[in-house]
Amino acid sequence: MPIGDLSTYLTGRQVDYLGDLRLLSGIDCGTHNKEGVDRVGAWVVARCRANGWATRLHPRPKGGDIVEATVHGAGARRLLLL
């Protein structure tokens, strides 16, 4: 995507981005706050599913559950984001 197209794409989503940032930054989700980390994880799962991504939740007793999201594309490369 050319940088000009990226800039236009992002500008059109700034209000939504700031709303998401406001919501997420208002959740107490420090490392030892499982409830807060899981609330953020639930938001991530909902956002991923809304975009058609497959999700798996890996429950953990402490520190928050792990969210795994998978997107299948048409490219030949594989990418892992942590």
N, C-alpha and C positions, 0 to 999 in steps of 0.2 A: 504494500500500500504506500503510495507516495506520501511524503510528510504533509503536504497540503491537505490531502484527503483525510489523513489521521487527525489533523488539527480540527477540521470541520466536524468529523465524527465525534471527537471528544467535546468540543464546544457545545454541541447539541445535547450532550448528556451531563453537563456540569451540574445542573440543578438536582438531578437524581443522585449523582455522585455525592454531592454535599449532604443530601438528606440521608443517604446510607452512612456516610462518615459520621454525621451527628448521632444517628441511632447507635452505631457500633461503638463509638467512643463514650457513649453514656452507659455502657454495660461494664460492670466491675468484673473483669475477666483476667485477673492476675493468675499466674501459674498455679497457685494453690486454691483457686476458687473454681472448683469443678462445675458448680451450677452456672456461673457466668461463662466459662469456656464452652460449656454445652449449649448455652443460649446462642452464642456466636456461631457455633458449629451448626445449629439448627437453621440459622439464617443462611449460612453458606450452602447447606444441603438444598434449601428451598430455592435459592438463586441458581444453583447448578441445574436442578431439575427443571426449573422454568426455562432454561436455555437448552434443554434436551440432553443433558449430560447424565450418564449413569452414575449412581452414587452408592457407596457402601459405608456403613458406620461400623467402626471397630471400637466397641465399648472398652473402657478402662475404669478401674475403680477409683483412681485418683488423677487429678490434673486435667481431666476432660477427655471426652471420646475423640477418636481420630476420624476425620472425614476423608474418604477416598473418592475422587471424581474422575471419570474416564470420558474422554471425547474421542470418537473415531472420525478421522478425517480422510481425505483422499491422498495426502502426501506420503512419501516414502520414509520420512524421518519420524523418530519417536522423541518425545519430550517429557521430562519429569519435573514438576514444580513442587517444591516443599514449602 
